[in-house]
Amino acid sequence: NLTGADLYDVDLTHADLYSADLSGADLQYADLTHADLRFADLTEAYLDYADLTYADFGGAQLTDAEFAYADLTNADLGYTDLTSVSFFGADLTGASLSLSDLTNASFTGADLTSATLLYAYLPGAYMQYADLTGADLEGAYMINTYLGGADLTDVWLYGANLTGSNLQYADLKFAIFSEATVTDANFDDTYWHETMWT
């Protein structure tokens, strides 16, 4: 049991933390490269500035966890509970968040280039100024999601539900909205170039 453990700046490369209880733990600046965190409980854990490259969080509980400026390049966050998680300024390049619950999660200024968010649940998520270039959001549930100033260049939003979402000032060049629902979405001052709607 590692509840509330002080693991600040600890080297946990390739660590086996499968199903571990790390709720409330301090993992800031820790090196968790290739760590196995499947089904772990990281509720309210602090992972700011941590190196989580290729870490596997499949099925983990991450409600209210903090990942500010963390490196989550190619990390697997699929099928996880990420409710109200903060990814402020985090690097999620190539990460997988498919089928995860991201209700009210914050991605302000995060890099989600080429990330996969297939059928992700994102109501109320805050993605202001996030870089989503080339991300796959097919079938994502994005009701009332805030995407103000986000870079959605070449994003795949096929069949996504963006009802009531705010995309003001977003860059939508080459984005694909085919079969997407955009009822009451705000597209004021967005940039379109070869954006596909059908």
C-alpha positions as CSV (number, residue, x, y, z in Angstrom):
1,N,0.0,0.0,0.0
2,L,1.6,3.3,-1.2
3,T,-1.3,5.6,-0.3
4,G,0.1,9.1,0.2
5,A,3.7,7.8,-0.4
6,D,6.5,10.3,-1.0
7,L,8.0,9.2,-4.3
8,Y,9.2,12.6,-5.4
9,D,11.9,12.4,-8.0
10,V,12.2,8.6,-7.6
11,D,13.5,6.4,-10.4
12,L,10.7,3.9,-11.1
13,T,11.7,3.0,-14.7
14,H,10.0,-0.2,-15.8
15,A,8.4,-0.5,-12.3
16,D,5.6,-3.1,-11.8
17,L,2.9,-1.1,-10.1
18,Y,0.0,-3.2,-11.4
19,S,-3.1,-2.6,-9.3
20,A,-1.1,-0.6,-6.7
21,D,-2.8,1.8,-4.4
22,L,-1.0,5.1,-5.0
23,S,-3.9,7.4,-4.1
24,G,-2.6,10.8,-3.0
25,A,1.0,9.8,-3.6
26,D,3.6,12.4,-4.5
27,L,5.2,11.3,-7.8
28,Q,6.3,14.7,-9.0
29,Y,9.5,14.6,-11.2
30,A,9.5,10.8,-10.8
31,D,10.8,8.7,-13.7
32,L,8.1,6.2,-14.6
33,T,9.2,5.4,-18.1
34,H,7.6,2.1,-19.3
35,A,6.0,1.6,-15.9
36,D,3.1,-0.8,-15.5
37,L,0.3,1.1,-13.8
38,R,-2.6,-0.9,-15.1
39,F,-5.6,-0.9,-12.7
40,A,-3.6,1.2,-10.2
41,D,-5.4,3.7,-8.0
42,L,-3.9,7.1,-8.5
43,T,-6.8,9.1,-7.2
44,E,-5.6,12.6,-6.3
45,A,-2.0,11.6,-7.0
46,Y,0.6,14.3,-8.0
47,L,2.5,13.5,-11.1
48,D,3.6,17.0,-12.2
49,Y,6.7,17.0,-14.3
50,A,7.0,13.2,-14.1
51,D,8.4,11.2,-17.0
52,L,5.7,8.8,-18.0
53,T,6.9,8.0,-21.5
54,Y,5.3,4.7,-22.7
55,A,3.7,4.1,-19.2
56,D,0.7,1.9,-19.2
57,F,-2.3,3.1,-17.2
58,G,-4.9,0.8,-18.7
59,G,-7.9,0.5,-16.4
60,A,-6.4,2.8,-13.8
61,Q,-8.4,5.1,-11.5
62,L,-7.0,8.7,-11.9
63,T,-9.8,10.9,-10.7
64,D,-8.5,14.4,-9.7
65,A,-4.8,13.4,-10.4
66,E,-2.4,16.2,-11.4
67,F,-0.1,15.8,-14.5
68,A,1.0,19.4,-15.1
69,Y,3.9,19.5,-17.5
70,A,4.3,15.7,-17.3
71,D,5.8,13.8,-20.3
72,L,3.2,11.3,-21.3
73,T,4.6,10.7,-24.8
74,N,3.1,7.4,-26.2
75,A,1.6,6.6,-22.8
76,D,-1.5,4.3,-22.7
77,L,-4.3,5.9,-20.9
78,G,-7.1,4.0,-22.6
79,Y,-10.1,2.7,-20.6
80,T,-9.2,4.8,-17.6
81,D,-11.2,7.1,-15.3
82,L,-9.6,10.6,-15.8
83,T,-12.4,12.6,-14.4
84,S,-11.3,16.2,-13.5
85,V,-7.6,15.3,-14.2
86,S,-5.3,18.2,-14.9
87,F,-2.9,17.8,-17.9
88,F,-2.0,21.5,-17.9
89,G,1.0,21.9,-20.3
90,A,1.5,18.1,-20.5
91,D,3.1,16.4,-23.5
92,L,0.7,13.7,-24.6
93,T,2.1,13.3,-28.1
94,G,1.0,9.9,-29.5
95,A,-0.7,8.9,-26.3
96,S,-3.8,6.7,-26.3
97,L,-6.9,8.0,-24.4
98,S,-9.5,5.9,-26.3
99,L,-12.7,5.1,-24.4
100,S,-11.5,7.0,-21.3
101,D,-13.7,9.1,-19.1
102,L,-12.3,12.7,-19.3
103,T,-15.3,14.5,-17.9
104,N,-14.2,18.0,-16.8
105,A,-10.5,17.2,-17.5
106,S,-8.2,20.1,-18.2
107,F,-5.8,20.0,-21.2
108,T,-5.0,23.7,-21.3
109,G,-1.8,24.2,-23.4
110,A,-1.3,20.4,-23.6
111,D,0.3,18.8,-26.6
112,L,-1.9,16.0,-28.0
113,T,-0.3,15.8,-31.4
114,S,-1.2,12.5,-33.0
115,A,-3.0,11.3,-29.8
116,T,-5.8,8.7,-30.1
117,L,-9.1,9.5,-28.4
118,L,-11.4,7.1,-30.1
119,Y,-14.9,7.3,-28.5
120,A,-13.4,9.2,-25.5
121,Y,-15.9,10.8,-23.1
122,L,-15.0,14.5,-22.8
123,P,-18.1,16.5,-21.6
124,G,-17.0,19.8,-20.1
125,A,-13.4,19.1,-20.8
126,Y,-11.2,22.3,-21.0
127,M,-8.8,22.2,-24.0
128,Q,-8.0,25.8,-24.4
129,Y,-4.9,26.4,-26.6
130,A,-4.3,22.6,-26.7
131,D,-2.4,21.3,-29.8
132,L,-4.5,18.4,-31.3
133,T,-2.7,18.3,-34.6
134,G,-3.4,15.0,-36.3
135,A,-5.3,13.6,-33.3
136,D,-8.0,10.9,-33.8
137,L,-11.3,11.8,-32.0
138,E,-13.6,9.6,-34.0
139,G,-16.9,9.1,-32.1
140,A,-15.7,11.3,-29.2
141,Y,-18.4,12.6,-26.9
142,M,-17.5,16.3,-26.6
143,I,-20.7,18.0,-25.4
144,N,-19.9,21.5,-23.9
145,T,-16.2,20.9,-24.4
146,Y,-14.1,24.1,-24.5
147,L,-11.7,24.2,-27.4
148,G,-11.0,28.0,-27.6
149,G,-7.8,28.7,-29.5
150,A,-7.0,25.0,-29.9
151,D,-5.0,23.7,-32.9
152,L,-7.3,21.1,-34.6
153,T,-5.2,20.9,-37.8
154,D,-5.8,17.6,-39.6
155,V,-7.9,16.3,-36.7
156,W,-10.3,13.4,-37.4
157,L,-13.7,14.1,-35.8
158,Y,-15.8,11.6,-37.7
159,G,-19.0,11.0,-35.9
160,A,-18.0,13.0,-32.9
161,N,-20.6,14.9,-30.8
162,L,-19.6,18.5,-30.3
163,T,-23.0,19.8,-29.2
164,G,-22.7,23.1,-27.4
165,S,-18.9,23.1,-27.6
166,N,-16.9,26.3,-27.9
167,L,-14.3,26.3,-30.7
168,Q,-13.9,30.1,-30.9
169,Y,-10.5,31.0,-32.5
170,A,-9.6,27.4,-33.1
171,D,-7.5,26.4,-36.1
172,L,-9.6,23.9,-38.2
173,K,-7.6,23.6,-41.4
174,F,-7.8,20.1,-42.9
175,A,-10.0,18.9,-40.0
176,I,-12.6,16.3,-40.8
177,F,-16.0,16.8,-39.3
178,S,-17.9,14.2,-41.4
179,E,-21.0,12.8,-39.7
180,A,-20.2,15.0,-36.6
181,T,-22.9,16.6,-34.6
182,V,-22.2,20.4,-34.1
183,T,-25.6,21.6,-32.8
184,D,-25.2,24.9,-31.0
185,A,-21.4,24.8,-31.2
186,N,-19.6,28.1,-31.4
187,F,-17.4,28.4,-34.5
188,D,-16.8,32.2,-34.2
189,D,-13.5,33.4,-35.6
190,T,-12.3,29.9,-36.4
191,Y,-9.8,29.3,-39.3
192,W,-11.0,27.0,-42.0
193,H,-8.9,25.7,-44.9
194,E,-10.0,22.5,-46.7
195,T,-12.0,21.6,-43.7
196,M,-14.3,18.7,-44.5
197,W,-17.9,18.6,-43.3
198,T,-19.4,15.8,-45.4
